[in-house]
Amino acid sequence: QVQLVESGGGSVQAGGSLRLACVASVGLVRAYYMAWFRQAPGKEREFVAGVSRNSYTTDYSDSVRGRFTISRDNAMNTVTLQMNSLKPEDAAVYFCAADPTLVRNTRSRPEGYDSWGQGTQVTVSS
């Protein structure tokens, strides 16, 4: 497993931008498919974006595609999520997660991710 620490959350007005970062304090992210999930109060945790080990493949939920960009820097042991054109419905706690599986068709499901960060709060005001 890898220990993950998120940062970069905060409050922003609708239309604004935030950049989230996830750093592995223990372990190497290069061994994992990395993803961001989010969870709003009273809702299930949902997949936001993911990136393969070598960055060849990125995946996005329909709700964020075209507005969010996930990237990774294995040398720096980090994964980032650039969030633009934020909407009030993007408000949630955002979690970084690591999946050790080489190939899996259900990346959007939380099951299979064996390492999670503590989360960082994103608030978007209208």
N, C-alpha and C positions, 0 to 999 in steps of 0.2 A: 504494500500500500504506500501511498504518498500523502504527505500532510500538506494541505492547501490553505492558503490565506488570501482572502479577497480584500480589495480596497477600491476606493474611487466612487462609492455611492454618495448620494447627497440629494439635495432638493433643487429642482429646476422648473422653470415654466415650460408649458407646452410649446413645442417647436425647438426647444433647446437641445443641448447635447451633453452627454457624459461619457467618460471612458473608464471602464472597469478593468482592474488588473487582478490576476490570480498568480500567485507565486508559490512554488513548492518549497516549503521550508525543510522538508525531508523527502528524499527520493527524487527521481528524475521524470519530468513530464514526457520526455521523448518516448517512454515506454507505453504511453497511454493515448487512446483517443480522448480528447478533452472536450468538455461541453459546458455550456451555461444553462441553468434552469432558473426558473423564478416561481415564486409562490406568493400570491396575494392573500389577504385575510379571508378565511372561509372557502378558499379554493384549493384545488389539488396542485401539486407541483407540476409545472409544465416545461417542456423542452423549449429552449430559445434558439440555441445555435451550437454547432459542434464542428470540430476540425480533426482530420486524421493525423496520424503520427508525423507524416512527412509534409503536411499541409497541402497535399494534392487534392483533397476533397474537403469541402465545407458544406454543412447542412444548416438550413434555417427553417424555422416555423413560418407558416404563411403570414402570420401577423407581424413579423419583423423583417421579412425579406425585403431588401431594397433600402432599409433604413439602418439596420445593424450590420456590423462587420466583425467577424471573429478572426483572430490571427494568433499565431504562436511564435515564440522564439525559444527553440530548444536549448540554445547555448546559454540563454539567460534564465532558463527554467520558468518561463512565464507564458501566460495566455491572456490575451486582452479581448475586450468586447467594446467596440466603438459604437455608441448609440446616438443616432441623429434623429431629428424630427420627432422627438419624444412626444408621446400622447399620455393623457391621464390614465388610460388603461394599461400603460406600461409600468405603472407604479407597483412595486412588489419588493420582496427580499430576493436578491439574486445570489445564486449559489454556483460555485465552480465545482465540477465533478470530473472524475477520472475513471475511464473504462479500460481495463486491461485486455479485453477481448480483441483479437486481431480483426475478426470479421463478425459483424452482427447486423441483422436486418432491422433491429428494434432499438436503434440508438435513441429514439425519442422517448423511450420509457426509462424511468429512473432505475428499474431493476437492471442489474448488471454493472452499475457504477459502484465501485467498492471504496471510493474515497470521495469525501465531500468537505468543502470548506464550511466556515461558520455562517456565511452569508453577509451581504452588505445591502443596506436599505436604499432603495431608489424611490423618491417621491416626485411626482409630476403634478404641478398645479395648473389649472385651466385659466 
